[in-house]
């Protein structure tokens, strides 16, 4: 299978941009960050990015929006009761599976 030059150029540009973002941050910020606002902002970035990537995928990964919403609600409730990640994921998956099955037979 031949990889087109377009894909190789895109991969090279993405690698360069990713490297430059990290390199510039390491070069410009050498001392410890003491500003409370910036520390708080940087603390919440991973959670915000994870939510921004996960939430749209939840609603487009199932056959129906209703099963996706029900799976999300179950996952939030199970997570609220401080269950583990595997338990939360399995309960959401089972909920979506059962909901899709019931919607298919009705």
C-alpha positions in Angstrom: 0.0 0.0 0.0 1.5 3.3 -1.1 1.1 6.3 1.3 0.4 9.5 -0.6 2.7 12.5 -0.3 -0.3 14.5 1.0 -0.6 12.2 4.1 3.2 12.4 4.7 3.1 16.2 4.5 0.2 16.4 6.9 1.9 14.1 9.4 5.1 16.1 9.2 3.2 19.4 9.8 1.3 18.0 12.7 4.5 16.6 14.3 6.2 20.0 13.8 3.4 22.0 15.3 3.1 19.6 18.3 6.9 19.8 18.9 7.0 23.6 18.6 4.2 24.1 21.1 6.0 22.0 23.6 9.5 23.5 22.8 8.3 27.1 23.0 6.7 26.4 26.4 9.8 24.8 27.7 12.1 27.6 26.4 9.9 30.6 27.6 8.8 29.3 30.9 11.8 28.3 33.0 10.8 29.4 36.5 8.0 28.0 38.6 4.6 29.5 37.9 3.3 31.2 41.0 0.2 33.1 39.6 -2.8 31.4 41.1 -5.0 32.1 38.1 -2.6 30.6 35.6 -2.0 27.6 37.8 -5.7 27.0 38.1 -6.2 27.5 34.4 -3.5 25.0 33.6 -4.8 22.5 36.1 -8.3 22.3 34.4 -7.1 22.2 30.8 -6.8 18.4 30.6 -10.3 18.0 31.9 -11.7 20.5 29.5 -10.0 18.9 26.5 -11.1 15.4 27.6 -14.7 16.6 27.8 -14.5 18.4 24.5 -13.3 15.3 22.8 -15.5 12.8 24.6 -19.0 14.5 24.7 -19.4 14.8 20.9 -18.2 11.2 20.5 -20.9 10.0 22.9 -23.7 11.4 20.9 -22.4 10.1 17.5 -21.2 6.6 18.5 -24.6 5.0 19.0 -27.5 4.3 16.6 -29.8 6.6 18.5 -29.4 9.8 20.4 -31.8 8.4 23.1 -29.5 5.5 23.9 -26.5 7.8 24.0 -28.2 10.2 26.4 -29.4 7.3 28.6 -25.9 5.8 28.6 -24.4 9.2 29.5 -26.9 9.6 32.4 -26.1 6.2 33.8 -22.4 6.8 33.5 -22.7 10.1 35.4 -24.8 8.6 38.1 -22.5 5.6 38.6 -19.4 8.0 38.6 -21.2 10.2 41.2 -21.3 7.2 43.5 -17.5 7.0 43.1 -17.3 3.7 41.3 -14.2 2.8 39.2 -13.6 3.7 35.6 -14.2 0.2 34.4 -17.5 0.0 36.3 -18.7 3.3 34.9 -17.7 2.4 31.3 -19.3 -1.1 31.5 -22.5 0.2 33.0 -22.8 2.8 30.2 -22.0 0.3 27.5 -24.6 -2.2 28.9 -27.2 0.5 29.1 -26.6 1.6 25.5 -26.7 -2.1 24.3 -29.9 -2.9 26.2 -31.5 0.4 25.0 -30.6 -0.3 21.4 -31.8 -3.9 21.6 -35.2 -2.8 23.1 -35.6 -0.1 20.5 -34.9 -2.6 17.7 -37.6 -5.1 18.9 -40.2 -2.5 19.5 
